[in-house]
Amino acid sequence: MTTKGTVHNQESFLNNIAKSLGRERRKQVSRPTWKKQPQYNVFKGETQDQLVERLREQCDRIHTSFQKTTMNELPRVLENVISLFDGEKIINWKDERFTQFGLDELFESLNREGKQIHTWDPARGEENVVQAEQADIGITFSDMTLAESGTVVLLSNSDKGRSVSLLPTSYIAIIPKSTIVPRMTQAAKHLHDLAQQEGRFPSCVNFISGPSNSADIEMNLVVGVHGPIRACYIIVEDK
């Protein structure tokens, strides 16, 4: 929770700046209309299938596994990736999409096999973070995904803790095909639209482009410096 502070001498401060600039104080700013706005034309008109291919190519560059499947096959594909990532301890969001995409039965089955499944629960406070620290895999849905950069966008709230994608050894993003957008331009517009709707803007917006890495160690790329050392995107044909 944030508290609104008190600003002292704001008017005189701004008046002094305007005076130093040699002009009258401006109290209203009009948004400029740019003649050229190329950001809206990059990949303009591409279909969702074309964006999926762009995303696939980008995943190769960011050391991220890529899977594409259907709603019916999603449980099987997800189970295979969990096995590939040696997932014994798993944490996921409290997100109704896990039910909508038919994954409840899979998690119940994994539980019966002895795997530990922890779903983020705001009522359990810091215990969620401890569970995320100890988890082999964190699983979330992506709210938007940028085809150009292979970036999943996660909109956090009390049921969707940031630690789920940050602390486990591996990370899996389930990406509904319909939510893939060309690039940051479209994501920023969506976030702007959310901000115009009072109370709907997320507490945190995370942009994740594959596993953590660094290129500043003697110019050698090191993947898995901090956070998840492996990542997999599973694209689901949802519409």
Disulfide bonds with the S-S distance in Angstrom:
none
